[in-house]
Amino acid sequence: MASEKAQLVPDERDRVEFEPAPLDRSSRFYVAGHRGLVGSAIWRKLQAEGFTDLIGRSSAELDLKDRDAVFTYFAETKPRYVVLAAAKVGGILANSTYPVDFLSDNLRIQVNVLDAAREHGVERLLFLGSSCIYPRLAEQPIREDSLLTGHLEPTNDAYAIAKIAGILQVQAVRRQYGLPWISAMPTNLYGPGDNFSPQGSHVLPALIRRYDEAVKSGAETVTNWGTGTPRREFLHVDDMAAACLHLLENYDGPEQVNVGTGSDVTIAEIAETISRVVGYTGATTWDASKPDGTPQKLLDVSKLANEGWTSAIGLEEGLRSTVKWYRDHVGAIRQ
């Protein structure tokens, strides 16, 4: 019995004295999900900032749902820093159709990586969540303390529950072991490397693909899901990557930090902007029989601003670069 009790007490040697400061550019840095939208942007940012020992594995090389494989990888590589950007993600259709997959896969990925990072002494870790963790009818703009104060949006509640579990695990590690791990909650992200597949994409890449294909086919009408009235905030993924590094070097606290622009547009407005950027001149109609999702999802980013960071890439500027990337890679992207 004594030995069982002893195992519940954190080893004081595991506690890290930490003051936010520039990270060591020569230390090993593992980006989990480094080929995804967010992970690839973080990888580019770290390279640009002079980090010389970046490591990552594709899902084919390392299945993060395989606990033994994850622990072996950490034992062999021993990273000092970790960003957990790996996740099973998708839009309303994918989340509504496969809720078990979104819950189970994300829980396993998170628990395996976070447990292995703890076991092998990772000093600094950033867990990436999603703004869908907040209640469907949260007061706008959504503050960090809105977490767990109301019902979730039912079209993506399984994914949201998994991400909430990740936040709580990071907080638990801080309490039990004193490690300076943190969480960041991005708003809707877009940019190079996004998922443009018809079945798995989020709203913005789905609209880019739909309008670009309409230009190519000469379609007179494009029909979008819902009413077009919900409001959404969009952040370019390169801005997100910059915010992640800023938080790793400047923030240490248990509460998740919202990352966004602080402004939003209606889905109809973003559709109109995308149609203009891609050069579509036909009509747009809306299928109100399809779900809208959350009426509004605008993050309060004052906490991040107080930490000294604000977004730099405007929406139309970001859309033009994303459309260009899509057209340059349309033959190779996920279908």
C-alpha positions in Angstrom: 0.0 0.0 0.0 2.8 2.4 0.8 4.4 1.9 -2.6 1.0 2.6 -4.3 0.6 5.9 -2.3 4.2 6.9 -3.2 3.4 6.6 -6.9 0.7 9.2 -6.5 3.1 11.9 -5.3 4.9 13.8 -8.1 8.7 13.6 -7.9 10.0 17.0 -7.1 12.8 16.4 -9.6 10.2 16.6 -12.3 9.2 20.2 -11.5 10.7 22.7 -13.8 11.6 26.3 -12.7 10.4 28.3 -15.7 10.3 31.9 -16.7 9.0 32.7 -20.2 12.0 33.4 -22.4 13.3 32.7 -25.9 13.5 29.0 -26.6 16.9 27.4 -27.3 17.1 27.2 -31.1 19.5 24.3 -30.9 17.2 22.1 -28.7 15.2 19.2 -30.2 11.7 20.3 -31.1 9.0 17.8 -32.0 6.0 19.1 -34.1 3.3 16.4 -33.9 1.2 16.8 -37.1 3.9 18.6 -39.0 2.4 17.8 -42.4 -1.1 19.2 -41.5 -2.3 22.7 -42.0 -1.2 24.1 -38.6 1.8 21.8 -38.1 3.4 22.6 -41.4 3.0 26.3 -40.8 4.6 26.0 -37.3 7.4 24.0 -38.9 8.0 26.8 -41.5 8.0 29.4 -38.7 10.4 27.5 -36.6 12.8 27.0 -39.5 12.6 30.7 -40.3 13.4 31.5 -36.7 16.5 29.4 -36.7 15.5 26.2 -34.9 18.0 23.6 -36.1 16.8 20.3 -34.6 13.1 19.9 -35.7 11.7 16.4 -35.8 8.4 15.1 -37.1 6.8 11.9 -38.4 4.0 11.4 -40.9 1.0 9.4 -39.8 2.2 6.5 -42.0 5.6 6.6 -40.2 4.1 7.0 -36.7 0.5 6.3 -35.8 -0.1 8.5 -32.8 -3.1 6.3 -31.8 -0.6 3.5 -31.1 0.5 4.1 -27.5 3.5 1.8 -27.5 4.8 3.4 -30.8 4.4 6.9 -29.3 6.3 6.0 -26.1 9.1 4.4 -28.1 9.4 7.4 -30.3 9.7 9.8 -27.4 12.2 7.4 -25.7 14.4 7.4 -28.9 14.2 11.1 -29.8 13.9 12.8 -26.4 12.5 16.2 -27.5 12.8 19.2 -25.2 9.9 21.1 -26.8 6.6 19.8 -28.3 3.7 21.3 -30.2 0.8 19.0 -30.4 -0.9 20.0 -33.6 -1.9 16.5 -34.7 -5.6 15.8 -34.8 -8.4 14.3 -36.8 -10.2 17.4 -38.2 -13.1 18.1 -40.6 -16.1 20.3 -41.3 -19.7 20.0 -40.3 -20.4 17.1 -42.7 -17.5 15.0 -41.5 -18.1 15.8 -37.8 -21.8 15.0 -38.1 -21.2 11.8 -40.0 -18.3 10.3 -37.9 -18.6 11.5 -34.3 -17.1 8.3 -32.9 -14.0 8.7 -35.0 -13.6 12.4 -34.0 -13.9 11.6 -30.3 -12.0 8.3 -30.1 -9.1 9.2 -32.5 -8.5 12.6 -31.0 -8.6 11.3 -27.4 -6.1 8.6 -28.2 -3.7 10.9 -30.0 -3.8 13.5 -27.2 -3.5 11.0 -24.3 -0.6 9.1 -25.9 1.4 12.2 -26.8 0.8 14.0 -23.5 1.5 10.9 -21.4 4.7 10.2 -23.4 5.8 13.8 -23.2 5.4 13.7 -19.4 7.1 10.3 -19.1 10.1 11.5 -21.0 10.6 14.9 -19.5 9.4 17.4 -22.2 10.0 20.8 -20.7 7.7 23.0 -22.7 4.6 21.8 -24.6 1.8 23.7 -26.5 -1.5 21.9 -27.0 -3.6 23.2 -29.8 -7.4 23.0 -29.5 -10.2 24.6 -31.4 -12.7 27.4 -30.8 -15.5 24.8 -31.0 -14.7 23.9 -27.3 -16.9 26.9 -26.3 -20.7 26.7 -25.7 -22.8 27.1 -28.8 -24.5 30.2 -27.4 -21.6 31.7 -25.5 -21.6 35.5 -25.1 -19.7 37.1 -28.0 -16.9 37.7 -28.3 -16.0 34.5 -26.5 -13.7 34.8 -23.5 -11.5 32.0 -22.2 -13.6 31.7 -19.0 -16.6 30.7 -21.1 -15.3 27.1 -21.2 -17.7 24.6 -19.7 -20.4 27.1 -19.1 -23.1 25.8 -21.6 -24.1 23.3 -24.2 -21.8 22.6 -27.1 -22.7 22.9 -30.8 -24.2 19.4 -31.6 -22.7 19.2 -35.1 -19.2 19.0 -33.6 -19.6 18.2 -30.0 -17.6 14.9 -30.1 -14.5 16.8 -31.4 -15.1 19.5 -28.9 -15.2 17.1 -26.0 -11.9 15.6 -27.1 -10.2 19.0 -27.3 -11.6 20.0 -23.9 -10.1 16.8 -22.4 -6.8 17.9 -23.8 -7.0 21.3 -22.2 -7.8 19.7 -18.8 -5.0 17.2 -19.2 -2.5 20.0 -19.7 -3.9 21.8 -16.6 -3.7 18.6 -14.6 0.0 18.2 -15.6 0.7 21.7 -14.5 -1.0 21.0 -11.1 0.5 17.6 -10.4 4.0 18.0 -11.9 4.5 21.8 -12.2 5.5 21.6 -15.8 5.0 24.8 -17.8 2.7 23.4 -20.5 0.1 25.6 -22.1 -2.9 25.5 -24.5 -3.9 27.7 -27.3 -7.4 27.9 -28.9 -7.3 29.0 -32.6 -10.3 30.4 -34.4 -11.1 29.1 -37.9 -7.8 28.7 -39.7 -7.0 28.7 -43.4 -4.0 28.9 -45.7 -1.5 26.8 -47.6 -1.8 23.0 -46.9 -5.5 23.2 -46.0 -7.8 20.2 -46.6 -9.8 21.0 -49.8 -11.6 17.6 -50.1 -15.4 17.7 -50.6 -16.1 15.4 -47.7 -13.6 16.6 -45.1 -12.9 20.3 -45.6 -14.0 23.2 -43.5 -16.1 26.0 -44.8 -13.4 28.3 -46.3 -11.4 25.8 -48.3 -14.7 24.1 -49.4 -15.9 27.5 -50.8 -12.6 28.1 -52.5 -12.8 24.7 -54.3 -16.5 25.1 -55.1 -16.1 28.6 -56.7 -12.8 27.7 -58.5 -14.5 24.6 -60.0 -17.5 26.8 -61.0 -15.1 29.1 -62.9 -13.5 26.2 -64.7 -16.9 24.6 -65.6 -18.6 27.8 -66.5 -21.4 27.1 -64.0 -24.1 29.8 -63.8 -24.9 29.1 -60.2 -23.1 28.0 -57.0 -25.2 26.6 -54.1 -23.8 26.7 -50.6 -25.0 25.1 -47.4 -27.2 26.9 -44.9 -28.5 30.5 -44.9 -25.2 32.3 -45.1 -26.0 34.3 -42.0 -23.7 32.7 -39.4 -20.7 34.8 -38.6 -17.2 33.4 -38.5 -13.7 34.6 -37.7 -10.8 33.5 -39.9 -7.1 33.5 -39.2 -4.3 32.8 -41.6 -2.3 29.8 -40.5 1.0 31.7 -40.8 -0.4 34.1 -38.2 -1.3 31.2 -36.0 2.2 29.8 -36.2 3.7 33.1 -35.2 1.2 33.3 -32.3 2.3 29.8 -31.1 5.9 30.6 -30.9 5.1 33.9 -29.2 3.1 32.1 -26.6 5.8 29.5 -26.0 8.3 32.3 -25.4 6.1 34.7 -23.5 3.2 33.0 -21.7 3.0 30.6 -18.8 -0.5 30.0 -17.3 -3.1 27.3 -16.8 -5.8 29.0 -18.8 -6.0 28.3 -22.6 -5.3 31.4 -24.8 -7.6 32.4 -27.6 -5.9 33.0 -30.9 -7.7 35.0 -33.6 -8.1 38.3 -35.3 -10.9 39.8 -33.1 -13.2 40.4 -36.1 -15.7 38.3 -38.1 -17.7 38.2 -41.3 -20.9 36.3 -42.3 -20.5 33.2 -44.4 -22.3 35.0 -47.2 -19.7 37.8 -47.0 -16.8 35.3 -47.1 -18.4 33.5 -50.1 -18.7 36.8 -51.9 -15.1 37.7 -51.3 -13.9 34.2 -52.4 -16.0 34.4 -55.6 -14.4 37.7 -56.4 -10.9 36.5 -55.7 -11.3 33.4 -57.9 -13.0 35.4 -60.6 -16.4 33.8 -60.5 -19.2 36.0 -62.0 -22.2 33.7 -61.7 -24.9 33.7 -59.0 -24.8 32.3 -55.5 -27.8 30.5 -53.8 -28.2 29.0 -50.4 -29.7 25.7 -49.3 -31.4 26.5 -46.0 -32.2 22.8 -45.5 -28.6 22.2 -44.6 -27.3 23.1 -41.1 -25.7 26.4 -40.3 -23.8 25.4 -37.2 -23.1 27.9 -34.5 -24.7 31.3 -35.2 -21.6 33.2 -34.3 -18.1 32.2 -33.1 -15.9 35.3 -32.5 -13.1 35.0 -30.0 -12.1 37.6 -27.4 -8.4 37.9 -28.1 -7.6 40.6 -25.5 -5.6 38.1 -23.4 -3.3 37.4 -26.4 -3.1 41.1 -27.1 -2.0 41.7 -23.5 0.7 39.1 -24.1 2.0 41.3 -26.9 0.7 39.6 -30.1 -1.9 40.6 -32.8 -2.6 39.2 -36.2 -0.8 40.7 -39.2 -2.4 39.1 -42.4 -5.6 40.6 -43.7 -8.4 38.4 -44.9 -8.4 39.3 -48.6 -4.6 39.2 -48.7 -4.7 35.7 -47.0 -7.4 34.5 -49.4 -5.5 35.5 -52.5 -2.4 33.6 -51.4 -4.5 30.6 -50.4 -6.3 30.5 -53.7 -2.9 30.7 -55.5 -1.6 27.8 -53.4 -4.7 25.8 -54.2 -4.4 26.3 -57.9 -0.7 25.5 -57.9 -1.3 22.3 -56.0 -4.8 21.2 -57.2 -3.5 18.1 -58.8 -1.8 16.9 -55.6 -4.1 17.9 -52.8 -6.3 15.6 -50.8 -9.4 14.7 -52.8 
